[in-house]
Amino acid sequence: MTDELNRSDEHDPNGLAQDDLWLSCVDVLAKEMPEQLFHTWIRPLTVMVSNDHSKLTLLVGNRFKMDWIRAQYGQRIQQVVQELYGEGIRVEFALANNKPLEKPRPQTFSPPIQGLIEATPNWVDPPAEPFKSRLNAAFTFDNLIEGSANRMARAAAMHVASSPGQLYNPLFIYGGVGLGKTHLVHAVGNRLIQDKPNAKVLYIHAEQFVSDVVKSYQRKTFDEFKARYHSLDLLLIDDVQFFANKDRTQEEFFNAFEALLAKKSHIVMTSDTYPKGLTDIHERLVSRFDSGLTVAIESPELEMRVAILINKAAAEEAVMSEEVAFFVAKNVRSNVRELEGALRKILAYSRFNQKDISIQLAKEALRDLLSIQNRQISVENIQKTVADYYKIKVADMYSKKRPASIARPRQIAMYLAKELTQKSLPEIGEIFGGRDHTTVLHAVRKIAAERQQHMELNQQLHVLEQTLKG
């Protein structure tokens, strides 16, 4: 019997609390979905399990959200639940403010094990719940690949983890989707807990903070809210741009911010833009965001992308040669998440067809992705997009005119052509009016260096890149 239980404990809900059962499903969904969609639709859901353990009800805040989640994600959620816990559990949706037909109990439940005699549920009182950090233990500094794109952010984060409450408080990390911001903030928390196991660390997405504020307001439990957030040693909060237009939330976050700084606790935040680029956020909050250290995470450079691919493949017990890694890295340039997605396709294609990983196999596995990129991004498209953005004529891209209002956009277009296409420096120079490849190289190096130093230029380049990638 002991062996049987040991074999089944990974996916048996026996003894799991309601939230733990759902969190196992959430972990699967988080790996499959785009981060913003996951945080918008799945993360805020709460769960209730029926008394006979046959039904998992997901509680949604309003009917629009309920209908949307059911239509878009209901089938996949049901599949995940059944994959983890068997076909005996069905998933339903309900409005959070409606009274449930079966009242949930605040205890831990033990559903019957298949093959044993039917029994009534074994309800036990749970022990006092420890403080939950919500950290993902898989995100550490050790498995975060370092490159010029994230070197400064990583160094600052490691300093915070080793000496919280001192320099760089708050630490504000910004960059596009899928570049590793979330990995980095989890790594800070995991390192601090490793060094100081009793530290009170909390990772939270900004939307969850908004939800906590709303619940505290509705239930008049702000004392509990403050006791939780104002007592932390380290607060890690993702995507603070979600605070936009939420006045009460901004007020409460400001109060928490001040309370934590006063007790020399540390705050690490992430956003998709630098503090002064945030919109509809109170000026006093923006000022606080910008009062410590602000660092950017850029799209990973070629060598960093290659290292990520080789390391991720090794973690999956697969071998990817540098030749194949360079091929994939040259074609998947936008962010780490898309790079990992491409790797998963290649590994699946390799295993399904029982073939070694080669450039030809990678081309076959990624043919849809490669055809889309080849169709959408060309040097000519880059020239037109940059010209429109800076309000100059496309013809100025080829001309010999040298005023800054024209030369600067032209250099930016050359930089983007090198970053986003497979063209060589001489080929790019030819398209830009027959310029020498050394002129293109100078422009690429100049813009790359300035991007690291000037947040406004980095933001402009980010907008252009997102526009070109569709």
C-alpha positions in Angstrom: 0.0 0.0 0.0 2.8 2.4 0.8 4.4 1.8 -2.6 1.1 2.5 -4.3 0.6 5.8 -2.5 4.2 6.8 -3.3 3.6 6.2 -6.9 0.4 8.2 -7.1 1.1 11.2 -4.8 2.3 13.5 -7.6 -1.2 13.8 -9.2 -3.5 12.6 -6.5 -5.5 15.5 -4.8 -5.7 13.4 -1.6 -5.0 15.8 1.2 -4.6 18.9 -1.0 -6.2 22.1 0.0 -8.6 23.7 -2.5 -6.1 26.4 -3.5 -3.3 23.9 -3.8 -5.4 21.8 -6.2 -6.1 24.8 -8.4 -2.5 26.1 -8.1 -1.2 22.9 -9.7 -3.5 23.6 -12.7 -2.5 27.2 -12.8 1.2 26.3 -13.0 0.5 24.3 -16.2 -1.6 27.1 -17.7 1.0 29.7 -16.9 3.6 27.9 -19.0 1.2 27.7 -22.0 -0.3 31.2 -22.1 1.1 34.6 -23.0 2.0 36.3 -19.7 -0.4 39.3 -20.0 -3.4 37.0 -21.0 -2.6 34.7 -18.1 -2.5 37.5 -15.6 -5.7 39.1 -17.0 -7.9 36.0 -17.2 -6.6 33.1 -15.2 -4.6 34.4 -12.3 -7.5 36.4 -10.6 -9.8 33.3 -10.5 -10.7 31.8 -7.1 -11.7 28.2 -6.6 -14.3 26.2 -4.7 -14.5 22.4 -4.5 -17.8 20.5 -4.0 -18.4 18.4 -0.9 -18.3 15.2 -2.9 -15.1 16.2 -4.6 -16.5 15.8 -8.1 -16.8 19.4 -9.1 -14.3 22.3 -9.2 -16.0 25.7 -9.5 -14.1 28.7 -10.7 -15.4 31.9 -9.3 -15.3 35.0 -11.6 -16.0 38.6 -10.8 -18.6 39.4 -13.4 -20.6 37.8 -16.2 -18.6 39.2 -19.1 -15.4 37.7 -17.7 -17.1 34.4 -16.9 -18.5 34.0 -20.4 -15.2 35.0 -22.0 -13.1 32.6 -19.9 -15.5 29.8 -20.4 -15.5 30.2 -24.1 -11.8 30.8 -24.6 -10.2 28.7 -21.9 -12.9 26.4 -20.4 -12.1 23.4 -22.5 -8.3 23.6 -21.8 -8.8 24.1 -18.1 -11.0 21.0 -18.0 -8.3 19.1 -19.8 -5.6 20.2 -17.4 -7.7 19.3 -14.4 -8.4 15.8 -15.8 -4.8 15.3 -16.8 -3.7 16.0 -13.3 -6.5 14.5 -11.2 -8.4 12.1 -13.4 -11.8 12.3 -15.2 -13.8 12.3 -12.0 -13.6 16.0 -11.5 -15.5 18.4 -13.7 -15.0 22.2 -14.0 -17.8 24.7 -13.8 -17.9 28.5 -13.6 -19.9 30.8 -11.3 -20.2 34.4 -10.4 -18.2 35.2 -7.2 -21.1 37.1 -5.7 -23.7 34.3 -6.1 -24.4 31.9 -3.3 -23.0 28.5 -4.1 -25.3 25.5 -4.1 -22.8 23.6 -2.0 -21.2 25.6 0.7 -17.4 25.1 0.7 -15.8 24.1 4.0 -12.7 26.0 5.2 -10.9 22.7 5.9 -8.5 20.4 4.0 -10.3 17.6 2.2 -9.4 14.0 1.4 -11.2 12.7 -1.7 -11.6 8.9 -1.9 -8.9 6.9 -3.7 -10.1 5.0 -6.7 -10.2 1.2 -6.1 -10.9 1.5 -2.3 -14.3 1.3 -0.6 -16.5 4.3 -0.8 -16.2 6.5 2.3 -17.4 9.8 3.5 -14.9 12.7 3.1 -12.2 12.8 5.7 -12.2 16.4 6.9 -9.4 17.6 9.1 -8.5 21.0 10.5 -5.5 22.4 8.7 -2.5 23.7 10.7 -1.8 27.4 10.9 -0.9 28.5 7.3 2.7 29.7 6.9 3.4 33.0 5.1 3.3 32.4 1.4 5.9 34.1 -0.7 4.4 33.1 -4.0 7.9 32.7 -5.4 8.7 30.2 -8.2 11.6 28.3 -6.9 12.6 27.4 -10.5 13.7 31.0 -11.2 17.1 31.6 -9.8 20.2 33.6 -10.7 22.0 30.4 -11.5 19.8 29.5 -14.4 19.4 33.1 -15.7 21.7 33.5 -18.8 23.7 36.7 -18.6 24.4 39.0 -21.6 24.8 42.6 -22.4 20.9 42.8 -22.6 20.4 42.1 -18.9 23.9 42.5 -17.3 23.2 45.7 -15.5 19.7 44.6 -14.3 21.1 41.3 -13.1 24.0 42.9 -11.2 21.6 45.3 -9.5 19.2 42.5 -8.6 22.0 40.4 -7.1 23.1 43.4 -5.0 19.6 43.8 -3.7 19.3 40.1 -2.8 22.6 40.2 -0.9 22.0 43.6 0.8 18.3 44.4 0.9 17.2 47.8 2.2 20.4 49.6 1.3 21.3 50.7 -2.2 19.0 50.7 -5.2 15.7 51.1 -3.3 13.4 50.8 -5.1 14.8 48.8 -8.0 12.7 49.5 -11.1 13.3 47.0 -14.0 11.6 47.7 -17.3 11.5 46.1 -20.7 9.3 44.4 -23.2 7.3 41.2 -22.8 9.1 37.9 -22.4 12.6 39.3 -21.7 13.1 37.8 -18.2 11.9 40.5 -15.9 9.7 38.1 -13.9 12.6 35.5 -13.7 14.8 38.2 -12.3 12.5 39.4 -9.5 11.8 35.8 -8.5 15.6 35.2 -8.4 15.9 38.1 -6.0 13.3 36.6 -3.6 14.7 33.1 -3.8 18.3 34.3 -3.1 17.1 36.3 -0.1 15.1 33.4 1.4 18.1 31.1 0.8 20.3 33.5 2.8 17.6 34.5 5.4 14.9 31.8 5.7 12.8 33.9 8.0 12.6 36.9 5.8 9.0 37.9 4.8 9.1 38.0 1.0 6.1 38.4 -1.3 6.0 38.2 -5.1 2.8 39.6 -6.6 1.4 40.7 -9.9 0.1 44.3 -10.0 -3.4 43.0 -10.9 -3.5 40.9 -7.7 -2.6 43.9 -5.7 -5.5 45.7 -7.3 -7.7 42.8 -6.5 -6.6 42.8 -2.8 -7.3 46.5 -2.5 -10.8 46.0 -4.0 -11.6 43.1 -1.6 -10.3 45.1 1.4 -12.5 48.0 0.4 -15.6 45.8 0.0 -15.0 43.9 3.2 -13.7 46.8 5.2 -10.5 44.8 6.1 -7.9 47.4 5.4 -6.2 46.8 8.8 -5.5 43.2 7.6 -4.4 44.5 4.2 -1.9 46.9 5.8 -0.7 44.3 8.3 0.2 42.1 5.4 1.8 44.5 3.0 3.4 46.9 5.4 5.2 44.1 7.3 7.3 42.7 4.4 11.0 42.6 4.2 11.0 42.4 0.4 8.1 43.2 -2.0 8.4 42.1 -5.6 5.7 43.4 -7.8 5.3 42.8 -11.5 3.8 45.0 -14.2 3.0 48.2 -12.2 1.7 49.8 -15.4 -1.6 48.0 -14.5 -2.1 50.6 -11.7 -3.1 53.1 -14.4 -6.4 54.9 -13.7 -6.9 53.0 -10.4 -6.7 55.9 -7.9 -7.5 53.9 -4.7 -5.0 51.3 -5.6 -2.3 53.9 -6.3 -3.1 55.5 -2.9 -2.7 52.2 -1.1 0.4 51.3 -3.0 1.9 54.7 -2.1 1.2 54.1 1.6 2.7 50.6 1.4 5.7 52.0 -0.5 6.3 54.7 2.2 5.8 52.2 5.1 8.3 49.7 3.6 11.0 52.3 2.9 10.6 53.7 6.4 11.4 50.3 7.9 14.3 49.8 5.4 12.5 47.0 3.5 13.2 46.7 -0.2 10.9 47.1 -3.2 11.6 45.7 -6.6 9.2 46.5 -9.4 8.9 45.7 -13.1 7.1 47.5 -15.9 6.9 47.6 -19.7 8.2 51.1 -19.8 10.5 53.4 -17.7 8.8 55.4 -14.8 8.3 58.7 -16.7 6.9 56.7 -19.6 4.0 55.4 -17.4 0.6 57.0 -18.2 -2.3 57.7 -15.8 -0.1 57.1 -12.7 0.0 59.8 -10.0 3.1 62.0 -10.3 4.1 61.4 -6.7 4.1 57.6 -7.3 6.1 58.0 -10.5 8.6 60.1 -8.6 9.0 57.3 -6.0 9.4 54.7 -8.7 12.3 56.8 -10.2 14.0 57.6 -6.8 16.1 54.5 -6.6 17.7 52.7 -9.6 16.0 52.2 -12.9 17.5 49.6 -15.3 16.4 48.2 -18.6 16.3 44.6 -19.9 16.7 44.6 -23.7 16.0 42.0 -26.3 18.8 39.4 -26.0 21.7 39.8 -28.4 22.7 36.9 -30.7 25.3 35.3 -28.4 22.9 35.4 -25.5 20.1 33.8 -27.5 22.5 31.0 -28.5 23.5 30.4 -24.9 19.9 30.3 -23.8 19.0 27.8 -26.5 21.9 25.5 -25.7 21.2 25.6 -21.9 17.5 25.2 -22.2 18.0 22.2 -24.6 20.4 20.6 -22.1 17.9 21.1 -19.3 15.5 19.0 -21.4 18.2 16.4 -21.9 18.6 17.2 -25.6 21.7 18.2 -27.5 21.6 21.3 -29.7 24.8 22.1 -31.6 26.1 25.7 -31.8 25.4 25.6 -35.5 21.7 24.9 -35.0 21.5 27.3 -32.1 22.9 30.1 -34.2 20.4 29.4 -37.0 17.5 29.5 -34.6 18.9 32.6 -32.7 19.3 34.5 -35.9 15.6 33.9 -36.8 14.0 34.3 -33.4 15.1 37.7 -32.1 12.3 39.3 -30.2 12.3 37.8 -26.7 13.2 34.9 -24.5 9.7 33.5 -24.3 9.5 33.2 -28.1 12.9 31.7 -28.2 11.7 29.0 -25.6 8.6 28.5 -27.7 10.7 27.8 -30.8 12.9 25.4 -28.8 9.8 23.5 -27.6 8.6 23.1 -31.2 12.0 21.8 -32.3 12.3 19.3 -29.4 8.8 18.0 -30.0 9.4 17.7 -33.8 12.7 15.9 -33.1 11.1 13.4 -30.7 8.0 12.8 -32.7 10.0 12.1 -35.9 12.8 10.4 -34.0 15.4 12.5 -35.7 18.5 14.3 -34.4 18.3 18.1 -34.1 19.8 19.6 -37.3 19.4 22.9 -39.2 17.1 21.1 -41.6 14.9 19.8 -38.8 14.8 23.2 -37.2 13.7 24.7 -40.6 10.9 22.1 -40.8 9.8 22.6 -37.2 9.8 26.4 -37.5 8.6 26.7 -41.1 5.4 28.7 -40.1 7.4 31.1 -38.0 10.1 31.5 -40.6 7.7 32.2 -43.4 5.8 34.8 -41.3 9.1 36.6 -40.5 10.4 36.5 -44.0 7.1 37.9 -45.3 6.7 40.7 -42.8 10.1 42.2 -42.1 12.3 43.6 -44.9 14.7 46.5 -45.0 12.3 48.4 -47.2 9.6 48.0 -44.6 11.9 49.1 -41.9 12.8 52.2 -43.9 9.2 53.1 -44.4 8.2 52.5 -40.7 11.1 54.6 -39.4 10.5 57.4 -41.9 6.8 57.5 -40.8 7.7 57.5 -37.1 10.2 60.4 -37.4 8.1 62.2 -40.0 10.7 62.3 -42.8 10.5 61.1 -46.4 11.4 57.5 -47.3 13.6 59.0 -50.0 15.7 60.6 -47.3 16.8 57.1 -46.3 18.8 56.8 -49.6 19.9 60.5 -49.9 23.2 62.0 -49.0 21.6 64.6 -46.8 23.2 64.9 -43.4 21.2 67.1 -41.1 20.5 65.5 -37.7 16.8 65.3 -38.4 17.5 62.9 -41.3 20.8 61.3 -40.4 19.6 60.1 -37.0 16.5 58.2 -38.3 18.6 56.8 -41.0 21.1 55.4 -38.5 18.2 54.0 -36.5 16.8 52.3 -39.6 20.2 50.8 -40.3 20.4 49.5 -36.7 17.0 47.9 -37.0 17.8 46.4 -40.4 20.8 44.7 -38.8 18.8 43.5 -35.8 15.6 42.3 -37.6 16.8 40.9 -40.9 19.3 38.5 -42.3 21.0 41.1 -44.5 24.7 41.5 -44.3 26.3 45.0 -43.7 27.2 45.5 -47.4 23.6 44.5 -48.4 22.1 46.9 -46.0 24.5 49.7 -47.2 23.5 49.0 -50.8 19.8 49.4 -49.9 20.5 52.7 -48.1 21.7 54.5 -51.2 24.9 52.5 -51.9 26.6 53.3 -48.6 29.8 51.5 -47.5 29.4 48.7 -45.0 31.6 50.6 -42.5 29.0 53.4 -42.5 26.4 50.8 -41.5 28.6 49.3 -38.9 29.2 52.7 -37.4 25.5 53.4 -37.2 24.7 50.0 -35.7 27.4 50.4 -33.0 26.4 54.0 -32.2 22.7 53.3 -31.8 23.3 50.1 -29.8 25.5 52.0 -27.4 23.2 54.9 -27.0 20.2 52.5 -26.5 21.9 51.3 -23.3 22.3 54.8 -21.9 19.2 56.8 -23.0 15.8 55.5 -21.9 13.9 57.7 -24.4 15.8 56.2 -27.4 15.3 52.7 -26.0 11.5 53.3 -25.7 11.4 54.6 -29.3 13.2 51.6 -30.5 10.9 49.3 -28.6 7.9 50.9 -30.2 9.4 50.5 -33.7 10.3 46.9 -33.1 6.9 46.0 -31.8 5.3 47.8 -34.9 7.5 45.9 -37.3 6.9 42.6 -35.7 3.2 43.1 -35.8 
